[in-house]
Amino acid sequence: QVQLVESGGALVQAGGSLRLSCATSRSIRSINAMGWYRRAPGKQREFVATITSGGTTNYADSVEGRFTISRDDAMNTVYLQMNSLKPEDSAVYYCRAIFQFTSYWGQGTQVTVSS
């Protein structure tokens, strides 16, 4: 099992920055991949970014060049640095871990971008 705890969500003005954190209960090196997803009101949850155990990253087109996913193995934490935020980035952001072919999700953290 993997427990995930997200933090860092806040209200920010358009053009601003935020960094989300996702702390894991297991050594992050043992987790196959970790990612960030988001769900805006009235919409389905969508992919934002992933990072594999080997360090390969992938981003949704809508955030490419603005968001950066990274990890700190010593802290067992994955980050999502979000720059140049737009109102359409407003959503609940969820952390996901894939461990032994099973997905685990955090409880989510709210990001609101005002125009």
KATAWO-V739560 format. One record per residue. N is the residue number from 1. RES is the residue in one letter. OMEGA is omega in radians with two decimals (* if undefined). D_FIRST is the distance of its C-alpha to the first C-alpha in Angstrom with 2 decimals. Layout:
[[N	RES	OMEGA	D_FIRST] [N	RES	OMEGA	D_FIRST]]
This chain:
[[1	Q	3.11	0.00] [2	V	3.00	3.77] [3	Q	-3.10	6.72] [4	L	3.11	9.96] [5	V	3.11	13.42] [6	E	3.04	16.50] [7	S	3.05	19.99] [8	G	3.13	23.47] [9	G	-3.09	24.68] [10	A	3.00	28.34] [11	L	-3.10	31.72] [12	V	3.10	33.58] [13	Q	3.07	36.82] [14	A	-3.09	37.17] [15	G	-3.11	37.42] [16	G	-3.08	35.23] [17	S	3.03	31.98] [18	L	3.00	28.56] [19	R	3.07	25.53] [20	L	3.11	22.08] [21	S	3.06	19.21] [22	C	3.14	15.43] [23	A	-3.11	13.75] [24	T	-3.13	10.25] [25	S	3.13	8.40] [26	R	3.02	8.19] [27	S	-3.06	11.46] [28	I	3.13	12.47] [29	R	3.14	14.38] [30	S	-3.08	11.52] [31	I	-3.03	10.56] [32	N	-3.13	13.06] [33	A	3.05	14.21] [34	M	-3.09	14.06] [35	G	3.07	16.50] [36	W	3.07	18.38] [37	Y	3.12	19.69] [38	R	3.09	22.17] [39	R	3.07	23.82] [40	A	3.14	27.41] [41	P	3.10	29.20] [42	G	-3.12	30.32] [43	K	3.09	28.52] [44	Q	3.08	25.53] [45	R	-3.11	22.51] [46	E	3.13	23.43] [47	F	3.08	22.17] [48	V	-3.09	23.17] [49	A	3.05	21.92] [50	T	3.01	19.43] [51	I	-3.11	19.11] [52	T	3.11	17.95] [53	S	3.10	16.97] [54	G	3.10	20.68] [55	G	3.11	21.72] [56	T	-3.13	23.15] [57	T	3.11	23.42] [58	N	-3.07	24.43] [59	Y	2.96	25.84] [60	A	-3.13	27.19] [61	D	-3.05	30.99] [62	S	-3.11	31.31] [63	V	-3.13	29.70] [64	E	3.14	30.74] [65	G	3.13	32.78] [66	R	-3.10	31.79] [67	F	3.08	28.05] [68	T	3.06	26.33] [69	I	3.12	22.66] [70	S	-3.14	21.91] [71	R	3.06	19.42] [72	D	-3.07	19.86] [73	D	-3.12	18.03] [74	A	-3.12	19.32] [75	M	-3.07	18.01] [76	N	-3.06	14.62] [77	T	3.03	16.00] [78	V	-3.10	17.14] [79	Y	2.96	20.43] [80	L	3.07	22.57] [81	Q	-3.07	26.21] [82	M	3.12	28.28] [83	N	3.11	32.03] [84	S	-3.07	34.97] [85	L	-3.14	33.14] [86	K	3.09	34.75] [87	P	-3.14	34.83] [88	E	3.02	33.10] [89	D	3.14	30.01] [90	S	-3.09	29.56] [91	A	2.89	26.31] [92	V	-3.11	22.98] [93	Y	-3.09	20.79] [94	Y	3.03	17.10] [95	C	3.14	14.61] [96	R	3.05	12.45] [97	A	3.04	10.04] [98	I	-3.07	10.15] [99	F	-3.14	7.89] [100	Q	3.03	9.21] [101	F	3.12	11.19] [102	T	3.10	8.79] [103	S	3.06	9.51] [104	Y	-3.08	7.91] [105	W	3.00	10.82] [106	G	-3.05	12.29] [107	Q	3.10	15.10] [108	G	3.08	17.85] [109	T	-3.01	20.85] [110	Q	3.01	24.43] [111	V	3.11	26.84] [112	T	-3.13	30.45] [113	V	-3.12	33.21] [114	S	-3.11	36.72] [115	S	*	39.71]]
